[in-house]
Amino acid sequence: MAFPRTISRSEFLKTSALALSLPILSKLDATAAPLKNVGLQLYTVRNEMEKDVEGTLKKVAAIGYTEIEIGGYYGKSPKEFKAFLSGMGLSAPSLLTMTSTMKTDWQKTVDQAAEAGQSLIGCAYLAPNERKTIDDYKKLNELFNRSAEVCQKAGLQFIYHNHDFEFQPLDGQVPYDLLLKGTDPKLVKLELDIYWSTKAGQDPVALFKQNPGRFPIVHLKDMEKTAERSFAPVGTGSIDFQRILDARKIAGIKHYYVEQDICKVPPLEAIAISFQNVKKLNA
């Protein structure tokens, strides 16, 4: 499928301004993607969020995103943040945190997530000192299973978000395989990062078929067609997203989050390009 490589900044600003001037319902109808539950991982616009939370989220909503994935509540209580988002036509079904929170303040974090309307909560990243040995990963599996039990009791689903290091062999074993086999498939689900798994030499479709129903959420993140293979807006790089999303039913995908760790154009422009191209994918 061919994608436009860019949209002009003036076109982006014009579209955003028009969307902001319309009622929320009309705006969503006009920009709804064929895929439901298309969201944005806010790490992409982290610098913008530091400067202006409300203004940035309004721009995200104006582009057409209806969901966001968060790491906190930006100084608001969980209930306040939920209402704050609702007023812009947004929701935050997913929250990512770190293992330090799971070890020290997990019950409170889960309770707050339930209050804020999250249905998915889990681990964003493993620091290098947490994953030096296979035994480290085995201990992490135990932590994830325990944490997931707390989530289940609160009506939430635990998820784990990967990078590329989980696919790099360690002492003759692949950590991601250990994660899949060493955690309860009903309690621990996976948030597959399409970019990182692809960069690690994995086929997302094969992972879906080998572990059906275990991927309720994915990060849509493209890869430049260069030797550097850096990050790119969805639809402008080398990854065949249509092929991947054709396997969404066997994977169990319910939520699709655009993310771009590093942007070579302004992040709000990059996420507009990504959203425009995600809309062209066949649901």
N, C-alpha and C positions, 0 to 999 in steps of 0.2 A: 504494500500500500504506500502510495506517495504522500508525503507530508510537506506542507510549506515549511521552509527552513526558518523563516522569521516573520514577525509582524512588525510594522513600523511603530516607533514610539508614539507618533501622533495618533495612529489608529488605536493603539492600546489605551491612550489617555482619553480619546474620544469615546471608545466603548465603555470604559470605566465610568466616565462622567455621566453618560446616558443611563447606565445601569443604576447608578446611585440616585438618579433623579426619579426613578420609577418606584412604584410600590413593591414591597418585597416579593409578593406572590407573582406579579407580572415579570419581575426580573428573573425569578427562578424558572418560570415557564419558558422565557425567551432563551435562556442559556443552559437549560438542562441537558446533561450529557446522556448519550445512549446507555452508558453504564451508570447504574445507580450507585449512590454512596461514594462519589468521587471527592476525595478530601486532599488536604495539604498537611504535610508534616512541617510544623512551624520552625524547625531548625533552619529551613531554607531562607526564612525571612527574619532570622534571629537579630540581626543588627537593626532592622526596621522596627522590630518589636521593642527593642531596648529604648528606642527614641519615642515611639508613639504606638501604644498597644491598640487603642480604639481606632485610630486612623488607619493603621495597617490592616486590622481585621476587616474594616469596612471595604478596603480595596480588595482584599482576598475574596470577600463575599460578592463584590461587584463583578469580579472576573467570572464568577459562576460557581465557585466552590461552596459546598453545603456542609462539609465536615472539616474538622481540623484534628490533628493529633498533637497532644500537648505534653509538657513536662512539669507543669505546675499551674497555679491559678493567678499569677501576676498580681499578687497583693490583695486579692479578693477572697472572701470565703467561698467554699465550694458552691453553695446555693447562689450566692451573688454572681459568681462567674457563669453559672449555667443560665441565669436570667439575662446576664449581660450578652452572652452569645445569642440567645434566643431572639433578642431584640434586633439582631442583625441577620437573622435567618440562618444562623450557624449552630452546630452542635459539636460536641467533642466526645465521641464514643471511646476514644483510646488515649491512654496515658502511659508514658514510658518513664521508668525511673532506673535506679542503680541497685546493685546488690547490697550496698551499705544500708539502704532503706529497708530492704527485706530482713536484714539481720537485727535492726534496732527499733524500727518504728512501723512495722508492716501493718499491724491491725488498724492503727489510726489512718494510715495511708489508704488502705482498702475501704474503710468506712467513709472517708472523705470522697473517694472516687465514686462510691455508690451514691452518695449525696449529690455529687456534681453531675450525675447522669452517665458516667462511664460504664461500658459493658466489657471493655478489654483493658487489662493493665498488666504490665510486665517489665522485662529487662531490656534496656536500650543498648547496653555495651558492657563488655568485660575489660577491666583495666589489665595491662600486661602482667602485673604482679599477681593477678587472680588465676592466670591460665598458663603457668609455667610447665606443669606436668599433667600427665593423664590422671593422676590422683586428684589434682585440683579440679578437673572437669567432673570427676565422679562425685566429689563433694558438692559441686555446683548443682549437679542433678538432684542430690538430696535436698538442697536448699530450694530448688525450683519446685519439687514435688510438695514440700511442706508449705511453701508460699502459695502454691496453687490450691491447696486444700482450704486455706483461709479465704481465698478468692471465691471458691465454689460455695462456701457457706454464706457468703454475702451476695451470691447471684452473679458474680463476675467471672470472666474467663482469663486465665493467666496466659501470657504470650511471651515468646523470646524472639528478639530481633537480631539477625545475624550481620556480620561483616564478612571479610574474606578469610580471616585467620582461622575460623572454625573448620575450614575445609583443607587446611594445610596439615599434612601428616605429622604426628607427634609420637615419637617412640613406636612407630609402626602402626599407629591407629589414627583414624580421622575423628577429631573431636565432635563434629556435627553428627556423625553416625552414633557416637556415644550418647549424645543428647537425645537423639531419636529413640534409641533403644533403652536408655536408662531413665527416661521419664514416662509417667503415665500418659498415654495418648489422649485420654479423656480429660485429664487435668491440665496438661501442658500442651498448648498449641504453638504454632510457629508463625512469625511475621517474616515472610521471605523478602529480603531485599534483592530485587532483580539485578541491580547493578553489581553488588558485591558478590553474589553467587555466580554470576556470569563471569566476572573478572577472575574468580577463583577456578574457572574452567568447568563449572557445573552447568547442567541443563535444567532450568527450572521445571520444564514439563516432565522430565524424568523424575525429579524429586516429588512432584505432585502425584504422579502415577504410582510411585513406590510407597507413598504415605498418604493415601486418599483421605480427604476430609480433615486434614491436620493444619490447613493453612487458611484461617478465616480472614486474613489481612495480608496485603502485600504493599511494598514500596515500589512505585513506578519511577524508575530512575534510569536515564539513558547514558550511553557511553559514546564518547567522541570516536569518529572514524580516523583516528590518528595513532601514531606509535605510542603516544602518552596514554591514550585510552582514559582521558579524564571525564568528568561529569558533563552531561549535556541535557538540554531540555528534551522532554519526551517527544519522540517522533523525528528528531533531527540527527540521531546517532545510528549506531549499528545494531541495536537490539530489536528483534522482531516481536513487538508486543502483541500483535494480533494472534500469532501462534501461541504465545504464552496464555493469553486470556481465553483462547478457545478451550483451554483445559481448566477453566475456572470452576466448573461444576465438580469435577473429580477432586480438585484441590479443596473445595469448600469455601472459596473466597466470597466474602460479604462486603469487604471494605477495600477501597483502592486509594492509596495515598501517594500523591506526587511528592517527590523530594529531590533536591539538588544540593549537595553539600557545598559545592563551590560554583559560583556563577560568573561567566565572563561578560555577561550583560547585567544590567540592574536586576536583582532577584525578582521584583514584581513583574518585570517584563518577561523574565524566564518562565515564571509560573503561568503567565498568560499564554505563552507559546505552548507550554505543556498541556494546559487545559484545552486549548483549541484543538490540539492533536489527539488528545484522549477522546474528545467528542467524536472524532472520525473513526474510532475503533468500533467494530461491530459487536454489539452485546449478544 
